[in-house]
Amino acid sequence: MATEVKLPRLGQGMESGTIVRWLKSEGEQVAKGEPLYELDTDKVTQEVEAEASGVLLKIEIPEGEVEVGRTIAFIGKEGETVAAVEAPAPKPKEAAAESAPEPKEEQRVSEPTTNGRIKASPLARRLARERGIDLSSIQGTGPDGRIVAQDVETPAPAAPRAAVPVTQARSAEVTSTPLTNIRKTIARRLTEAWTVPVFTLTVSADMTRATELVARRRELEPDVRVTVTDLLTRVCAQALARHPEMNVQYTEDALLSFPNANVGIAVAAPQGLVVPVVHNAEQLTLTQIAQVRGDLVARARDSKLRAEDIDGGTFTISNLGMFEVDQFVAVLNPPQASILAVGATREQVVPRDGEFFVVPLMTMTLTCDHRAVDGATGAEFLKSIKAFLEFPGLAL
């Protein structure tokens, strides 16, 4: 009997996802664990693996938004036939709308649907549900009339006025690029971050020993490219272990403290900013961190991160030193309580014991959620990071 391929729930709160493309065609052999299709969710675009081996007999839904648990394909033996899957029954509100009298032309609201279901992004559905808004009453402004989050937050009128003709000559047309689920999530999370009361602390570290260590490790282990970011990950993980009061998250009722340092690394990927996580970084060697980081960054840039790759972070590093940025302030990555912004290493003249020396200095700025972290706590934490960078042996 053929196996039904159902849309999986890839994370807490996920109710639907968007099938971007199928990696196998009907009639092709599929092995269990082999990438089968690409799925776009609010958090990440990832390849979903086949849960059974056989022939991809039929693709029920070639692309588009699908609710969790819906059958999207069948895998079975070659030549096996499968019955068509009926579309899910409409919800009570939608059923009532279908039985209502046909509205007049000037009152009709565009209701694009897919397989009998109103087309809306996962975030738009969640916002509508939270606010008690009927999606059938909203006119979508996304591709093919798809309802997006902005339509729910600021619904457009059902019958907008005709646009006033533009009489001025224009040199070029304005292009419109639809927001991806990931870009919408970035916007929502960063907007949330700006509502958090924060403080920032800045310090510069002498990177003489740190840069020598990185260079030496590259010589000894040429197959693993160790970077300053890897050393920062190791250093921050050890500092979080020494200062557990920094490894926290704020909630309305309590502070959540975490036993492990799950360090996120901000990566500029083609689909937008993503933060893959090096889990249990305090237990990993510098070489192991470099291997994990290299794999995560490569997959982030190829849009192949999995949901578990970006979940569970307790602290984030954002390093713009490679872009020649000297210093900046990073925005919090909610619900984490702190993030470290790292600039470029520059040779600067520093006075010591009545003499002047040229040393490589790197500036770091720590942003903290003041609801969860006190100023002195953040200062002690940053002091430990500085000490570990100037004397790396303390953190290895």
The 8 nearest C-alpha neighbors of each residue, nearest first, counted from 0:
[[1, 2, 75, 76, 79, 81, 74, 80],
 [2, 0, 75, 74, 73, 3, 76, 81],
 [3, 1, 74, 73, 75, 4, 0, 51],
 [2, 4, 73, 5, 72, 70, 1, 74],
 [5, 3, 72, 73, 70, 71, 2, 6],
 [4, 6, 70, 68, 69, 71, 7, 3],
 [5, 7, 68, 67, 69, 70, 71, 4],
 [8, 6, 67, 9, 5, 68, 69, 47],
 [7, 9, 10, 67, 13, 6, 14, 68],
 [10, 8, 7, 306, 13, 11, 307, 40],
 [9, 11, 13, 8, 12, 306, 307, 310],
 [10, 12, 13, 9, 8, 14, 306, 310],
 [11, 13, 14, 10, 8, 9, 125, 15],
 [14, 12, 10, 11, 15, 8, 9, 67],
 [15, 13, 67, 66, 12, 121, 16, 8],
 [16, 14, 66, 67, 65, 121, 13, 64],
 [15, 17, 40, 64, 65, 39, 38, 66],
 [16, 18, 64, 39, 63, 38, 65, 19],
 [19, 17, 38, 62, 63, 20, 37, 64],
 [18, 20, 37, 38, 62, 17, 39, 63],
 [21, 19, 37, 18, 36, 62, 22, 61],
 [20, 22, 36, 23, 35, 37, 24, 61],
 [21, 23, 36, 35, 20, 34, 24, 37],
 [24, 22, 21, 35, 27, 25, 36, 55],
 [25, 23, 27, 26, 22, 55, 21, 58],
 [24, 26, 55, 56, 27, 57, 58, 23],
 [25, 27, 55, 56, 54, 24, 28, 77],
 [28, 26, 54, 25, 55, 24, 29, 23],
 [27, 29, 54, 53, 55, 26, 30, 52],
 [30, 28, 53, 52, 54, 27, 55, 31],
 [29, 31, 52, 33, 32, 53, 51, 28],
 [30, 32, 51, 52, 49, 50, 33, 29],
 [33, 31, 48, 49, 30, 50, 34, 51],
 [32, 34, 48, 30, 31, 49, 35, 29],
 [35, 33, 48, 47, 46, 36, 49, 32],
 [34, 36, 22, 48, 49, 47, 23, 33],
 [37, 35, 21, 22, 47, 46, 20, 34],
 [38, 36, 46, 19, 20, 45, 18, 47],
 [37, 39, 18, 45, 44, 17, 19, 46],
 [38, 40, 44, 17, 16, 43, 18, 19],
 [41, 39, 16, 42, 43, 180, 44, 38],
 [40, 42, 180, 181, 184, 43, 121, 122],
 [43, 41, 40, 181, 184, 180, 44, 306],
 [42, 44, 40, 181, 45, 39, 41, 306],
 [45, 43, 39, 38, 40, 302, 37, 303],
 [46, 44, 303, 38, 305, 37, 304, 43],
 [45, 47, 37, 36, 34, 38, 303, 48],
 [48, 46, 36, 34, 35, 37, 45, 49],
 [49, 47, 34, 32, 33, 35, 50, 46],
 [48, 50, 31, 32, 35, 33, 51, 34],
 [49, 51, 31, 32, 48, 52, 4, 30],
 [52, 50, 31, 49, 30, 53, 74, 2],
 [51, 53, 30, 31, 29, 54, 74, 50],
 [54, 52, 75, 29, 28, 76, 74, 30],
 [53, 55, 28, 75, 74, 56, 27, 29],
 [56, 54, 74, 25, 26, 27, 57, 73],
 [57, 55, 74, 73, 54, 25, 26, 75],
 [56, 58, 73, 72, 25, 55, 59, 74],
 [57, 59, 72, 60, 61, 71, 25, 73],
 [58, 60, 71, 72, 57, 61, 70, 84],
 [59, 61, 71, 62, 58, 72, 63, 18],
 [62, 60, 58, 59, 21, 20, 63, 18],
 [63, 61, 18, 60, 19, 20, 64, 17],
 [62, 64, 17, 18, 65, 19, 61, 60],
 [63, 65, 17, 16, 18, 15, 66, 62],
 [64, 66, 15, 16, 17, 63, 67, 69],
 [67, 65, 15, 14, 69, 68, 16, 64],
 [66, 68, 15, 6, 14, 69, 7, 8],
 [67, 69, 6, 5, 7, 66, 70, 8],
 [68, 70, 5, 6, 67, 66, 71, 65],
 [71, 69, 5, 4, 72, 3, 68, 6],
 [70, 72, 59, 60, 5, 4, 69, 58],
 [73, 71, 58, 59, 4, 57, 70, 3],
 [72, 74, 3, 57, 56, 2, 4, 55],
 [75, 73, 55, 2, 54, 56, 1, 53],
 [76, 74, 1, 53, 54, 2, 56, 77],
 [75, 77, 79, 53, 54, 78, 1, 74],
 [76, 78, 79, 54, 75, 56, 53, 26],
 [79, 77, 76, 80, 56, 75, 54, 26],
 [80, 78, 76, 77, 75, 81, 1, 56],
 [81, 79, 78, 82, 56, 1, 75, 77],
 [80, 82, 83, 79, 1, 73, 57, 56],
 [83, 81, 84, 80, 85, 57, 73, 1],
 [82, 84, 85, 81, 59, 57, 86, 80],
 [85, 83, 82, 86, 70, 59, 71, 81],
 [84, 86, 87, 83, 88, 82, 114, 70],
 [85, 87, 114, 88, 84, 115, 89, 116],
 [88, 86, 89, 85, 115, 69, 116, 114],
 [87, 89, 86, 90, 85, 115, 94, 91],
 [90, 88, 94, 93, 87, 91, 116, 115],
 [89, 91, 93, 92, 94, 88, 95, 87],
 [92, 90, 94, 93, 95, 89, 96, 88],
 [93, 91, 95, 94, 90, 96, 133, 89],
 [92, 94, 96, 90, 95, 91, 89, 97],
 [95, 93, 91, 97, 96, 92, 89, 90],
 [96, 94, 92, 98, 93, 97, 91, 99],
 [95, 97, 93, 99, 94, 98, 92, 135],
 [98, 96, 94, 95, 99, 93, 100, 101],
 [99, 97, 95, 96, 94, 100, 101, 93],
 [98, 100, 96, 97, 95, 101, 102, 94],
 [101, 99, 102, 98, 97, 96, 103, 95],
 [100, 102, 99, 103, 107, 98, 97, 104],
 [103, 101, 107, 106, 100, 104, 105, 99],
 [102, 104, 106, 105, 107, 101, 100, 108],
 [103, 105, 107, 106, 102, 101, 108, 158],
 [104, 106, 103, 107, 158, 102, 108, 157],
 [107, 105, 103, 104, 102, 108, 158, 157],
 [106, 108, 104, 102, 105, 103, 109, 157],
 [109, 107, 157, 138, 110, 106, 136, 137],
 [108, 110, 138, 111, 107, 139, 144, 137],
 [109, 111, 108, 112, 135, 117, 138, 144],
 [112, 110, 144, 118, 117, 109, 145, 113],
 [111, 113, 117, 116, 118, 115, 110, 114],
 [112, 114, 116, 115, 118, 117, 111, 63],
 [113, 115, 116, 86, 112, 117, 87, 60],
 [114, 116, 113, 112, 117, 86, 89, 87],
 [117, 115, 112, 113, 114, 118, 89, 111],
 [116, 118, 112, 111, 119, 113, 110, 115],
 [117, 119, 112, 145, 111, 113, 146, 116],
 [120, 118, 146, 145, 147, 123, 117, 124],
 [119, 121, 123, 147, 122, 146, 124, 118],
 [122, 120, 124, 123, 15, 125, 119, 16],
 [123, 121, 125, 124, 120, 148, 126, 41],
 [124, 122, 148, 120, 126, 147, 125, 121],
 [125, 123, 127, 121, 122, 126, 128, 120],
 [124, 126, 122, 128, 127, 123, 129, 121],
 [127, 125, 129, 123, 128, 124, 130, 122],
 [128, 126, 132, 124, 130, 125, 129, 131],
 [127, 129, 131, 125, 126, 130, 124, 132],
 [128, 130, 126, 127, 131, 125, 132, 124],
 [131, 129, 127, 128, 132, 126, 125, 151],
 [130, 132, 128, 129, 127, 133, 126, 134],
 [131, 133, 127, 130, 134, 128, 151, 129],
 [132, 134, 135, 136, 131, 127, 137, 92],
 [135, 133, 136, 137, 132, 127, 117, 124],
 [134, 136, 133, 137, 110, 117, 93, 138],
 [137, 135, 134, 133, 138, 108, 132, 110],
 [138, 136, 134, 135, 154, 139, 150, 155],
 [137, 139, 109, 108, 155, 157, 140, 110],
 [140, 138, 146, 144, 145, 141, 150, 137],
 [139, 141, 144, 146, 145, 138, 142, 150],
 [142, 140, 145, 144, 139, 146, 147, 143],
 [141, 143, 144, 145, 140, 177, 139, 146],
 [144, 142, 145, 141, 111, 140, 139, 118],
 [143, 145, 139, 141, 142, 140, 111, 146],
 [146, 144, 141, 139, 118, 119, 142, 143],
 [147, 145, 139, 119, 141, 140, 118, 150],
 [146, 148, 123, 120, 150, 149, 119, 141],
 [149, 147, 123, 151, 150, 122, 152, 146],
 [148, 150, 152, 151, 147, 153, 154, 123],
 [151, 149, 154, 153, 148, 147, 152, 146],
 [152, 150, 148, 149, 154, 153, 123, 127],
 [151, 153, 149, 150, 154, 148, 126, 127],
 [154, 152, 150, 151, 149, 155, 148, 156],
 [155, 153, 150, 151, 152, 137, 156, 138],
 [154, 156, 138, 153, 157, 150, 137, 159],
 [157, 155, 158, 159, 154, 138, 137, 108],
 [156, 158, 108, 159, 155, 138, 106, 107],
 [159, 157, 156, 160, 106, 105, 108, 107],
 [160, 158, 156, 157, 161, 155, 162, 105],
 [161, 159, 162, 158, 163, 156, 157, 155],
 [160, 162, 163, 159, 164, 158, 165, 156],
 [161, 163, 164, 160, 159, 165, 158, 166],
 [162, 164, 165, 161, 160, 166, 159, 167],
 [165, 163, 166, 162, 161, 167, 168, 160],
 [164, 166, 167, 163, 168, 162, 169, 161],
 [165, 167, 164, 168, 163, 169, 162, 170],
 [168, 166, 165, 169, 164, 170, 163, 171],
 [167, 169, 166, 170, 165, 171, 172, 164],
 [170, 168, 171, 167, 172, 166, 165, 173],
 [169, 171, 168, 172, 173, 167, 166, 174],
 [172, 170, 169, 173, 168, 174, 167, 175],
 [171, 173, 174, 170, 169, 175, 168, 165],
 [174, 172, 171, 175, 169, 170, 176, 168],
 [173, 175, 172, 176, 171, 177, 178, 170],
 [174, 176, 177, 173, 178, 172, 142, 141],
 [175, 177, 178, 174, 179, 142, 141, 173],
 [178, 176, 175, 179, 141, 142, 140, 180],
 [179, 177, 182, 183, 176, 180, 181, 141],
 [178, 180, 182, 181, 183, 177, 270, 39],
 [179, 181, 41, 183, 182, 40, 184, 178],
 [180, 182, 184, 179, 183, 41, 42, 43],
 [183, 181, 185, 179, 184, 180, 178, 271],
 [184, 182, 186, 180, 181, 185, 187, 179],
 [183, 185, 181, 187, 182, 186, 41, 188],
 [186, 184, 182, 188, 183, 187, 189, 181],
 [187, 185, 183, 189, 184, 188, 190, 182],
 [186, 188, 184, 190, 185, 189, 183, 191],
 [189, 187, 191, 185, 190, 186, 184, 192],
 [190, 188, 192, 191, 186, 187, 185, 193],
 [189, 191, 187, 192, 193, 188, 186, 194],
 [190, 192, 188, 189, 193, 194, 187, 195],
 [193, 191, 189, 190, 194, 195, 331, 333],
 [192, 194, 190, 195, 191, 189, 330, 196],
 [193, 195, 192, 191, 196, 190, 189, 197],
 [194, 196, 192, 193, 197, 368, 191, 369],
 [197, 195, 369, 368, 194, 370, 198, 193],
 [198, 196, 368, 369, 367, 195, 366, 199],
 [197, 199, 367, 366, 369, 368, 200, 196],
 [198, 200, 366, 365, 367, 364, 201, 197],
 [201, 199, 365, 364, 366, 202, 198, 378],
 [200, 202, 364, 363, 365, 199, 362, 203],
 [201, 203, 363, 362, 364, 204, 200, 381],
 [204, 202, 362, 361, 360, 363, 205, 201],
 [203, 205, 361, 385, 360, 206, 389, 362],
 [204, 206, 360, 389, 207, 359, 358, 361],
 [205, 207, 209, 359, 208, 360, 210, 204],
 [208, 206, 209, 210, 205, 359, 211, 358],
 [207, 209, 211, 210, 206, 212, 389, 390],
 [208, 210, 206, 212, 211, 207, 388, 391],
 [211, 209, 213, 212, 208, 207, 206, 214],
 [210, 212, 208, 214, 209, 213, 215, 207],
 [213, 211, 209, 215, 210, 214, 208, 216],
 [214, 212, 210, 216, 215, 211, 225, 209],
 [215, 213, 211, 217, 212, 216, 210, 218],
 [214, 216, 212, 218, 217, 213, 211, 219],
 [217, 215, 219, 213, 218, 214, 220, 212],
 [218, 216, 221, 220, 214, 215, 219, 224],
 [219, 217, 215, 216, 220, 221, 214, 213],
 [218, 220, 216, 217, 221, 215, 214, 222],
 [219, 221, 217, 222, 218, 223, 216, 224],
 [220, 222, 217, 223, 218, 219, 224, 216],
 [223, 221, 220, 224, 217, 219, 218, 225],
 [224, 222, 221, 220, 225, 290, 289, 286],
 [225, 223, 217, 226, 222, 221, 289, 220],
 [224, 226, 289, 223, 217, 213, 229, 216],
 [227, 225, 229, 228, 213, 224, 230, 289],
 [226, 228, 230, 229, 231, 213, 225, 210],
 [229, 227, 231, 226, 230, 232, 318, 225],
 [230, 228, 232, 226, 227, 231, 289, 288],
 [229, 231, 227, 233, 232, 228, 234, 285],
 [232, 230, 228, 234, 229, 233, 235, 227],
 [233, 231, 229, 235, 230, 234, 236, 228],
 [232, 234, 230, 236, 231, 235, 229, 237],
 [233, 235, 231, 237, 236, 232, 394, 230],
 [234, 236, 238, 232, 237, 233, 231, 239],
 [237, 235, 281, 239, 233, 260, 238, 234],
 [236, 238, 240, 234, 239, 235, 281, 394],
 [237, 239, 235, 241, 240, 236, 242, 383],
 [238, 240, 242, 236, 241, 237, 243, 246],
 [241, 239, 237, 238, 242, 243, 236, 260],
 [240, 242, 238, 239, 243, 237, 380, 383],
 [241, 243, 239, 244, 240, 245, 238, 380],
 [244, 242, 246, 245, 239, 240, 241, 256],
 [243, 245, 242, 246, 247, 256, 372, 376],
 [246, 244, 243, 247, 242, 239, 372, 377],
 [245, 247, 243, 244, 257, 239, 256, 313],
 [248, 246, 256, 255, 245, 257, 336, 244],
 [247, 249, 255, 335, 336, 254, 334, 250],
 [248, 250, 254, 371, 255, 253, 247, 370],
 [251, 249, 253, 252, 254, 248, 255, 334],
 [250, 252, 253, 249, 254, 370, 248, 255],
 [253, 251, 250, 254, 249, 255, 248, 371],
 [254, 252, 250, 251, 255, 249, 248, 371],
 [255, 253, 249, 248, 250, 256, 247, 371],
 [254, 256, 248, 247, 253, 249, 257, 250],
 [257, 255, 247, 246, 254, 248, 258, 244],
 [256, 258, 259, 246, 247, 255, 260, 313],
 [257, 259, 256, 260, 243, 246, 240, 279],
 [260, 258, 279, 257, 261, 281, 280, 240],
 [259, 261, 279, 236, 280, 262, 281, 239],
 [262, 260, 278, 312, 313, 279, 277, 280],
 [261, 263, 314, 277, 276, 315, 312, 260],
 [262, 264, 276, 315, 274, 275, 312, 314],
 [263, 265, 316, 274, 315, 275, 317, 266],
 [264, 266, 274, 317, 273, 316, 263, 272],
 [267, 265, 273, 272, 268, 274, 264, 296],
 [266, 268, 272, 271, 273, 265, 269, 300],
 [267, 269, 300, 271, 270, 272, 266, 299],
 [270, 268, 271, 300, 267, 302, 301, 272],
 [269, 271, 268, 181, 272, 302, 182, 179],
 [272, 270, 268, 269, 267, 182, 273, 181],
 [271, 273, 267, 266, 268, 265, 274, 270],
 [272, 274, 266, 265, 271, 275, 267, 268],
 [273, 275, 265, 264, 263, 266, 309, 276],
 [276, 274, 309, 308, 263, 264, 295, 273],
 [275, 277, 263, 309, 262, 278, 312, 308],
 [278, 276, 262, 261, 280, 263, 279, 291],
 [277, 279, 261, 280, 276, 262, 260, 312],
 [280, 278, 261, 260, 259, 281, 282, 277],
 [279, 281, 283, 282, 278, 260, 236, 277],
 [280, 282, 236, 279, 283, 237, 260, 233],
 [283, 281, 280, 279, 284, 236, 259, 260],
 [284, 282, 280, 281, 287, 288, 285, 279],
 [285, 283, 287, 286, 288, 282, 395, 233],
 [284, 286, 288, 287, 289, 233, 230, 283],
 [285, 287, 289, 284, 288, 290, 225, 223],
 [288, 286, 290, 284, 289, 285, 283, 291],
 [287, 289, 285, 291, 286, 290, 292, 283],
 [290, 288, 286, 292, 287, 225, 229, 291],
 [289, 291, 287, 293, 288, 292, 294, 286],
 [292, 290, 288, 294, 293, 289, 295, 287],
 [291, 293, 289, 295, 294, 290, 288, 296],
 [294, 292, 290, 296, 291, 295, 289, 297],
 [293, 295, 297, 291, 292, 296, 298, 290],
 [296, 294, 292, 298, 297, 293, 299, 291],
 [295, 297, 299, 293, 298, 294, 292, 300],
 [298, 296, 294, 300, 299, 295, 293, 301],
 [297, 299, 303, 301, 295, 300, 296, 304],
 [300, 298, 296, 302, 301, 304, 297, 303],
 [301, 299, 268, 297, 298, 302, 269, 296],
 [300, 302, 298, 303, 299, 297, 268, 269],
 [303, 301, 299, 300, 304, 298, 44, 45],
 [304, 302, 298, 45, 301, 299, 46, 305],
 [305, 303, 299, 298, 45, 302, 308, 306],
 [304, 306, 308, 307, 45, 303, 43, 309],
 [305, 307, 308, 309, 9, 310, 43, 304],
 [306, 308, 310, 305, 309, 311, 304, 10],
 [309, 307, 305, 306, 275, 276, 310, 304],
 [308, 310, 275, 276, 307, 306, 274, 311],
 [311, 309, 307, 308, 312, 306, 276, 275],
 [310, 312, 313, 261, 309, 276, 278, 307],
 [313, 311, 261, 263, 276, 262, 314, 310],
 [312, 314, 261, 335, 246, 262, 260, 311],
 [315, 313, 262, 312, 263, 338, 337, 335],
 [316, 314, 263, 338, 262, 264, 339, 317],
 [317, 315, 339, 264, 338, 263, 340, 318],
 [316, 318, 340, 265, 339, 341, 264, 319],
 [317, 319, 341, 320, 340, 316, 342, 228],
 [320, 318, 322, 321, 342, 324, 341, 317],
 [343, 319, 321, 342, 323, 322, 324, 318],
 [320, 322, 319, 323, 343, 324, 318, 342],
 [321, 323, 320, 319, 324, 343, 342, 318],
 [324, 322, 320, 321, 343, 325, 319, 342],
 [325, 323, 320, 342, 322, 343, 319, 326],
 [326, 324, 342, 343, 323, 320, 362, 327],
 [325, 327, 342, 324, 362, 341, 363, 328],
 [328, 326, 340, 329, 364, 342, 325, 324],
 [327, 329, 340, 364, 330, 366, 326, 365],
 [330, 328, 340, 331, 327, 366, 338, 339],
 [329, 331, 332, 328, 192, 189, 366, 338],
 [332, 330, 192, 338, 333, 337, 329, 366],
 [331, 333, 335, 334, 330, 192, 338, 315],
 [334, 332, 335, 331, 192, 188, 336, 191],
 [333, 335, 248, 332, 336, 249, 331, 313],
 [336, 334, 333, 248, 313, 332, 337, 314],
 [335, 337, 368, 248, 367, 247, 371, 334],
 [338, 336, 367, 366, 335, 314, 368, 331],
 [337, 339, 315, 366, 316, 365, 331, 314],
 [338, 340, 365, 316, 364, 317, 315, 341],
 [339, 341, 317, 364, 329, 363, 318, 328],
 [342, 340, 318, 363, 317, 319, 362, 320],
 [341, 343, 320, 325, 326, 324, 362, 319],
 [320, 342, 344, 325, 323, 324, 361, 345],
 [343, 345, 361, 360, 359, 342, 346, 320],
 [346, 344, 359, 360, 347, 343, 361, 325],
 [345, 347, 359, 358, 357, 360, 344, 348],
 [348, 346, 357, 358, 345, 359, 349, 360],
 [347, 349, 357, 356, 355, 358, 350, 346],
 [348, 350, 356, 355, 357, 347, 351, 358],
 [351, 349, 355, 354, 356, 353, 352, 348],
 [352, 350, 354, 353, 355, 349, 356, 348],
 [351, 353, 354, 350, 355, 356, 349, 348],
 [352, 354, 351, 350, 355, 356, 349, 348],
 [355, 353, 351, 350, 352, 356, 349, 348],
 [356, 354, 350, 349, 351, 348, 357, 353],
 [355, 357, 349, 348, 358, 350, 354, 351],
 [356, 358, 348, 347, 346, 349, 355, 359],
 [357, 359, 346, 347, 360, 356, 348, 205],
 [360, 358, 346, 345, 206, 205, 344, 207],
 [359, 361, 205, 344, 345, 204, 206, 203],
 [360, 362, 344, 203, 204, 343, 342, 345],
 [361, 363, 203, 342, 202, 326, 341, 204],
 [364, 362, 341, 202, 340, 201, 203, 342],
 [365, 363, 201, 340, 200, 339, 328, 199],
 [364, 366, 339, 200, 199, 338, 340, 201],
 [365, 367, 199, 338, 337, 198, 339, 364],
 [368, 366, 337, 197, 198, 336, 369, 199],
 [367, 369, 197, 336, 370, 371, 372, 196],
 [370, 368, 372, 197, 371, 196, 367, 373],
 [369, 371, 368, 372, 249, 196, 373, 197],
 [372, 370, 369, 249, 368, 336, 248, 254],
 [371, 373, 369, 368, 370, 367, 376, 377],
 [374, 372, 376, 375, 369, 377, 371, 370],
 [373, 375, 377, 376, 378, 372, 198, 369],
 [374, 376, 378, 377, 373, 379, 372, 380],
 [377, 375, 373, 379, 378, 374, 380, 372],
 [376, 378, 380, 374, 375, 379, 381, 373],
 [377, 379, 375, 381, 380, 376, 382, 374],
 [380, 378, 382, 376, 381, 377, 375, 383],
 [379, 381, 377, 383, 382, 378, 376, 242],
 [382, 380, 384, 378, 383, 379, 377, 385],
 [381, 383, 379, 385, 380, 384, 378, 386],
 [382, 384, 386, 380, 381, 385, 238, 387],
 [385, 383, 381, 387, 382, 386, 238, 234],
 [384, 386, 382, 388, 383, 204, 387, 389],
 [385, 387, 383, 389, 388, 384, 390, 382],
 [388, 386, 391, 390, 384, 385, 389, 394],
 [389, 387, 391, 385, 390, 386, 209, 384],
 [388, 390, 386, 387, 205, 206, 391, 208],
 [389, 391, 387, 388, 392, 386, 393, 208],
 [392, 390, 387, 388, 393, 394, 389, 209],
 [391, 393, 395, 394, 390, 387, 388, 389],
 [392, 394, 391, 387, 395, 390, 386, 388],
 [393, 395, 392, 391, 387, 234, 237, 233],
 [394, 392, 393, 391, 284, 285, 233, 234]]
